[in-house]
Amino acid sequence: MPATRDRQRKRLYDAENLVHRLFDRSADFPVVEVAGSRLTLPVERHFATLESVQAYVDAVLTMPTIRTRWPRAAVPVAVRARSGQHQADYQRLVAVIAVPLHARNRAWALRELVILHELAHHLADADEEPHGPGFAERLVAVTSAVVGEEAGFLLRTTMWDNGVRIG
């Protein structure tokens, strides 16, 4: 089976990176204006260990709002360290999230928004464009359910502004 083309990956990553930067600055600037709305950003969790990421993943997958909407939430996910520094990765065949622990003395991937991105891959029913419209919709919905509606609104609006197709 040929690999599914990932047409909007760069646009989606660009949108996520902007959202990450806003959350990185939220201690100093907790209120942002987006699309004419003033949002108070919720707290984004950061993790110190793989064990804390695993506990978080387990907790998210047992949330009733997640379990009810996505049947694959019943499939357990393992978390492991990933060599290299560049990106986290979800391996569907073995249900594993691989997370780089540090890059340039920063644990950039040990954050809630990165882990939710990988969980959104896990929750897909079947093969799909990896960062296509279905994935984008699921990522926004998971972010809204777990982090908060403000975070979901910010992510959706930033995706639209970057030309990401959602839904």
N, C-alpha and C positions, 0 to 999 in steps of 0.2 A: 504494500500500500504506500503510495507516495506521501511524503511529508506535507502536512497542511501548511500553506503559506501564511506567514505571520505579518500581514500587511500594515497593521497599525501599532506594532510594538514600540517603535521609537516615539510616536506621538503619546502613547499611553505612559511610557516611562518618563517622558518629559513632564507630563501632567503630574505624575506621582512625585517626581523630584521637586517640583514647585511646592506641592502640598507638604512634603517632608521639610523643606526649608521654612515654611510658615510655622509648622509645629516646632521646629528647632528653636525658633525665636519667640515662641508663645509665652515663655516665662517673663520676657520683657515687654512683649506686645500681645496680650491675651485676646484682644478684640481686633478683628479684621473686617474690612468691608469687601463684600463679594457680590457682584451683580446687584448692587443697590441695597443689599441686606448687611446689617452689622451682626457678626457672629462672635460669640465668645467661644474660643476653642477649648474643647475638653482636654483633659490630661491624656497624653499618650504614654502607655506603659513602655518601659525599657527593661531589658533583662540582663542579668549578670552571668548566668550560666545556661548551658544546654538543658539542664534539669528544670530550670524555671521556665524555659521556652516549652519544654514537653508538658509541664503541668498546665501552662496556659492553653496550649493546643488541645489537650484533653478536656479542659473546662469549656472552651468554645464549642467543641464538637458535641458536648452534652447539653448545650443551651437549648431549651424547647423551641425558640424561634428559629434556630439553625437546623435542628433535627427534623422539625416538621416540614420545612421548606425543601431541604436537600437530603434525599435518602442516603447519599454517600457519606453523610456525617456519621453514620453507624459504622463505617469502616475506620478502624484505628489508624493513626498516622504516627510514625516514628520520626524523631528529630535526631540528626547527627551533625557533627562538624564537617564542614566542607573545606578542602584545601583550596588555596587561592584566595583572592581578596575581592573579586569583582561582583559577584551576585549570588543571591540565594537561589535555590533550585528545588523544584518539586519533581519527583520521579514517580509517575503514576503507577507503573507496573508493580512497584514494591511499596507504594504509599509512604514515601520517605521525603521529608523536607531536609535538605542539606543547607546549612547556614555557615558562611564564613564567620569566624569569631572576631578577628581583628584585621584592620587594614590601616596602616600608618598610625598605629596606637589608638585607633577608634574602633569601637564595636558597632559600626554603622548598621549592620544587619540585625542586631539584637534589639529590634524595636517592633512595636505592635503592628505598625502599618506594613512592614515588610513581611511579617509572619502571616498577616491576614491576606496579603497578595498570594502567598503560596497556598494558603488554605482555600482560596477562591479557585485555584487550579484543581485542588483535590475534590471539591464539591461538584465539579462538572459531571453530568450524567454520562457523557460519551466523548469520543474524540471531537474536537472542535478547533477552530482557529485559535491558537494559544492565547492571543491577547485581543481576540475579536469582540464583536458587539455583545455576545452572550457572556463572555468572561467579564467585560467591563461592567455590565449590569449586575452581575453576581458580586463583583468586588465592591461596588457602591452599596449594594444591599447588605452585605456582610459587615462592611465598615459602619454603616448606619446602625445596624443591630447591636454591634459590639462596642464600638467607640462612642457613637452617638449620632443623632440626626445632623448635627452641625458639621461633623466630620464628613458624613456622607454627602451633604449638600456641597461642601467645599470641593470634595473630590469630583462629584458629578459636574459641577460648573467648570472646574479647571479642565476636566476632560473635554467638555464641549468646546471651551476656548482653544484647545489644542487640536481640534478636529477629530477627536475620537468618536467613533460611532458606538452608541450605547443601546442595548436591547435587542 
